[in-house]
Amino acid sequence: MNDLVLCDTNIFIEILKKNETIRSELYIIGVDDTLTCDTVNAELIFGAKDKQELFGIKNFLNNYSSLSIQPEISKKAINLMENYSLSHKLSFPDALIAATALHHNVELFTLNTKDFRFIPNLKLYQI
């Protein structure tokens, strides 16, 4: 069994675009060890162009365990915003994703490491 890995929104976008490199990496991680979260799900749903794409996204997300936003995660995200929004332009969705990974002590798989690499104790998944 691998360690659990939380995927950033951009990872799932690449999967939906059929990026073979990312698909292969998720195959290595394993579907049972690949996680999503409320923030990622909301960003994917927000990006749907029409009802058909929305339906496809919702079906796709059903393949993965999802981590819910909890009060401790919200508090951690706000703390991250206080510390890094001015200096590193940390967005609230990214703060929520990072806080979720930190709270559950899982690695974060992202293509945008620059958005997260400054956050202490956040483990970034390496290809």
C-alpha positions in Angstrom: 0.0 0.0 0.0 1.2 3.4 -0.9 0.9 6.6 1.2 -2.3 8.5 0.6 -2.0 11.4 -1.9 -4.3 14.4 -2.2 -4.6 15.6 -5.8 -4.8 19.3 -6.6 -7.4 20.4 -9.1 -4.8 20.6 -11.9 -4.0 16.9 -11.6 -7.6 15.9 -12.2 -7.9 18.4 -15.1 -4.9 16.7 -16.7 -6.5 13.3 -16.2 -9.8 14.5 -17.8 -7.6 15.8 -20.7 -6.1 12.3 -21.0 -2.6 13.4 -20.1 -0.8 10.0 -20.2 2.0 11.0 -17.9 -0.3 12.0 -15.1 -2.6 9.0 -15.7 0.4 6.7 -15.4 1.5 8.4 -12.1 -2.0 8.0 -10.7 -1.9 4.4 -11.7 1.3 4.0 -9.7 -0.3 5.7 -6.7 -3.4 3.6 -7.0 -7.1 4.7 -7.0 -7.5 3.6 -3.4 -4.7 5.9 -2.3 -5.7 8.8 -4.4 -7.8 11.5 -2.7 -9.8 14.5 -3.6 -11.3 17.1 -1.3 -14.3 19.5 -1.3 -12.3 22.4 -2.6 -10.9 20.4 -5.6 -14.4 19.0 -6.3 -15.9 22.5 -6.2 -13.2 23.9 -8.6 -13.8 21.1 -11.1 -17.6 21.6 -10.9 -17.2 25.3 -11.4 -15.2 24.7 -14.5 -17.9 22.6 -16.2 -18.9 24.1 -19.5 -22.4 22.4 -19.7 -24.6 19.8 -17.9 -23.1 17.0 -19.9 -19.6 17.9 -18.7 -20.8 18.4 -15.2 -22.3 15.0 -15.2 -19.0 13.5 -16.4 -17.0 15.4 -13.7 -19.4 14.2 -11.0 -19.1 10.6 -12.3 -15.3 10.9 -12.5 -15.1 12.2 -8.9 -17.1 9.2 -7.6 -14.0 7.1 -8.2 -12.1 8.8 -5.4 -12.4 9.2 -1.7 -13.1 12.8 -0.8 -11.9 14.7 2.3 -14.5 17.2 3.7 -13.7 20.6 4.9 -13.8 20.6 8.7 -13.6 23.5 11.2 -9.9 22.7 11.9 -9.1 22.8 8.2 -10.9 26.2 7.8 -8.9 27.6 10.7 -5.7 26.3 9.3 -6.5 27.7 5.9 -7.2 31.2 7.4 -3.9 31.0 9.3 -2.1 30.1 6.0 -3.8 33.1 4.4 -2.7 35.4 7.2 0.9 34.2 6.8 1.2 33.9 3.0 -1.4 35.8 1.0 0.6 39.0 1.0 4.1 37.5 0.6 3.3 34.6 -1.7 -0.2 35.5 -3.2 -1.7 32.3 -1.6 -5.3 32.0 -2.8 -8.0 30.8 -0.5 -8.8 27.7 -2.5 -5.1 26.8 -2.4 -5.0 27.5 1.3 -7.9 25.1 1.8 -6.2 22.4 -0.3 -3.0 22.8 1.6 -4.7 22.9 5.0 -6.6 19.7 4.1 -3.3 17.9 3.2 -1.7 19.2 6.4 -4.7 18.2 8.6 -4.8 14.6 7.2 -0.9 14.4 7.0 -1.0 13.3 3.3 1.2 14.3 0.3 -0.2 16.9 -2.1 0.2 16.1 -5.8 0.2 19.3 -7.8 1.7 20.7 -11.0 1.9 24.1 -9.4 4.5 23.5 -6.7 5.4 27.2 -6.6 1.9 27.8 -5.2 2.7 25.5 -2.2 6.4 25.0 -1.7 6.7 27.8 0.9 4.2 26.1 3.3 6.1 24.5 6.3 5.4 20.8 6.8 3.4 20.4 3.6 4.6 17.3 1.8 4.6 17.7 -2.0 4.4 14.5 -4.1 7.3 14.1 -6.4 7.1 12.3 -9.8 
